[in-house]
Amino acid sequence: MNIKSLFSKRNYIHLYHKYKFYPKTVSTPANRFSHYSSFRHILDYIELEQFDKIVAVASGPSSNHIDWNKNTLYFCCNNALKLLGKSQCKFVYTVNDDFYLYKYLKTFEASENWLTTLFYFYVNEKTRYKRNLIWDYLNTYKREKIEFLITNDSNNLNSKLLNDSLIDVFHKWGYEHFGVNSGFNNLVLAAVAAYSSNLPLASYGLDMGIGGEKYFDVSTTLGKSIKSDFSKTKVLEFLKIIQENLKFSNYSYFK
C-alpha cells in the first residue's frame, strides 16, 4: 500500500464520486447508440455543420488564453469542463481518465451547450472494468443527449465500429494511435472531427508541463503521463501528422 495515498485529497474525492448516487437529471430507460456505426454519424448527430472551427481544450495553463467564439465547437476533457461552463459555447466532453469518469457519471449536469460525451480508450485487462462500468451505465441510464462508448472491444459491435472508423482516418494519415493522456486523446478526437468535416482546428491546454507544474486553475504535481519523454514524443508525432493534414493552429505551450 502506498502510504502517500492516505493523505491524497484526490483519492477521497474519487471514492466519494465512486459511491455517490447518480444526480436526479440522470434517468431511465437508456438512450441507445446502436444505430450510430461510424464517427461520421456522431458528427451528424451533433450537427457539426453549424460550426466553422473546432478547438481542443485540455487543462494546461495555456487554456486560460482562449478567445471564445459561439461559431466554434469545443472538445474538452477533465477539468477543462469548468472553462466551457463559463464560456457559454457549445462543446463535446471526452472522457478517458478514471477520476473524471466517476466524477462525470455522478455529478455532471447537462446544459443546453453540451452536445454529447465520448468515452474513448483502449480496452485491455487493466481497463476492462472501465468498459464494463460505462457499458452498464449506458444500458441502464441516460442523460439529455446520447453518449457514446468508443473502444476496440469487439464485445460491443457499435463501440468497435466507431473505433474502427477512427482507425480508418489514422490509416490515411499513416498514424498508429497510443493514448498517453486525456488531453491528447481529446485532441485526437477533435482532429478526426475537423479532418472529416474540412474545418480548421486549434489546440489549447495540451502543455505537457511547459509553463509550470500547474493546470489552468491550480498549481499541482504533474504525472508521468504528462511530463515523460515517451508522452512528449507521442504528442509531437501526432502534432506533425495534423500539421500536414489539417489547417491547424497550436496555441498550447508544448510545440
Beta strands, then each sheet from edge to edge (+ up, - down):
strand 1: 53-57
strand 2: 72-77
strand 3: 91-95
strand 4: 114-120
strand 5: 148-150
strand 6: 201-204
strand 7: 248-250
sheet 1: 5+ 4+ 3+ 2+ 1+ 6+ 7+
end
